[in-house]
Amino acid sequence: MWRLLRDRRFARFKFRRQAPFQNYILDFVCFEKRIIIEIDGSQHASSERDAARDAVLMAENFRVSRYWNNDVLQRPSEVLEDILAKLAEP
């Protein structure tokens, strides 16, 4: 995913990887659009910690999008299309 997002390669948006914010490390974040992208494995399914973390980040006006590892590896174009659609939202 980083290979596709880095150096403004993806629609000229600047993403940072493993960016610290408050007490959290964000997988990928575009501060300009306030979008956080999390790539998760099955251990995150129905995670109460993730829900609490997302609530804190949403209170800071971030939108959090989560994608499964398998989707990123097997269907990267679909994941990127979804991210692009979210970046286009106001």
NUSEMAR-412216 format. One record per residue (C-alpha): residue in three letters; y negated, z negated, x. Coordinates in steps of 0.05 Angstrom, whole numbers. Example, Ala and Ser with C-alpha at 12.3 -4.5 7.8 and 13.67 -1.06 7.14 Angstrom:
! NUSEMAR-412216
SITE    aa       yy       zz       xx
SITE   Ala       90     -156      246
SITE   Ser       21     -143      273
END
This chain:
! NUSEMAR-412216
SITE    aa       yy       zz       xx
SITE   Met        0        0        0
SITE   Trp      -48      -17       56
SITE   Arg      -38       51       87
SITE   Leu      -63       82       22
SITE   Leu     -121       35       10
SITE   Arg     -150       24       79
SITE   Asp     -211       57      110
SITE   Arg     -239       78       42
SITE   Arg     -181      127       35
SITE   Phe     -172      112      -38
SITE   Ala     -230      141      -78
SITE   Arg     -278      117      -25
SITE   Phe     -272       44      -48
SITE   Lys     -270       -9        6
SITE   Phe     -211      -55        3
SITE   Arg     -195     -115       46
SITE   Arg     -125     -139       60
SITE   Gln     -104     -212       63
SITE   Ala     -175     -234       48
SITE   Pro     -189     -308       41
SITE   Phe     -225     -330      -22
SITE   Gln     -233     -404      -39
SITE   Asn     -164     -434      -28
SITE   Tyr     -127     -368      -36
SITE   Ile     -107     -308        5
SITE   Leu     -115     -244      -35
SITE   Asp      -66     -188      -20
SITE   Phe     -118     -133      -30
SITE   Val     -188     -139      -58
SITE   Cys     -246      -93      -72
SITE   Phe     -306     -140      -75
SITE   Glu     -352      -84      -99
SITE   Lys     -311      -76     -163
SITE   Arg     -285     -148     -165
SITE   Ile     -213     -124     -168
SITE   Ile     -155     -161     -136
SITE   Ile      -88     -126     -127
SITE   Glu      -27     -169     -117
SITE   Ile       40     -141      -96
SITE   Asp       95     -189     -118
SITE   Gly      169     -199     -114
SITE   Ser      214     -228     -168
SITE   Gln      198     -300     -147
SITE   His      130     -290     -181
SITE   Ala      160     -275     -250
SITE   Ser      132     -325     -300
SITE   Ser       99     -366     -244
SITE   Glu       54     -421     -270
SITE   Arg       20     -425     -202
SITE   Asp        2     -351     -207
SITE   Ala      -25     -361     -277
SITE   Ala      -69     -419     -254
SITE   Arg      -92     -379     -193
SITE   Asp     -109     -319     -237
SITE   Ala     -150     -364     -284
SITE   Val     -191     -390     -225
SITE   Leu     -203     -319     -199
SITE   Met     -221     -292     -269
SITE   Ala     -271     -349     -276
SITE   Glu     -303     -318     -213
SITE   Asn     -307     -251     -249
SITE   Phe     -248     -219     -214
SITE   Arg     -196     -176     -249
SITE   Val     -126     -188     -223
SITE   Ser      -74     -133     -225
SITE   Arg       -3     -148     -206
SITE   Tyr       50      -97     -186
SITE   Trp      122     -108     -168
SITE   Asn      146      -91      -98
SITE   Asn      196      -41     -127
SITE   Asp      142       -4     -165
SITE   Val       99        3     -102
SITE   Leu      158       29      -62
SITE   Gln      190       74     -115
SITE   Arg      131       97     -157
SITE   Pro       69       92     -113
SITE   Ser       32      148     -147
SITE   Glu       38      113     -215
SITE   Val       12       48     -184
SITE   Leu      -46       85     -152
SITE   Glu      -63      120     -217
SITE   Asp      -65       52     -252
SITE   Ile     -110       23     -197
SITE   Leu     -157       83     -201
SITE   Ala     -163       75     -277
SITE   Lys     -181        1     -267
SITE   Leu     -232       18     -214
SITE   Ala     -265       67     -263
SITE   Glu     -273       13     -316
SITE   Pro     -342      -18     -321
END
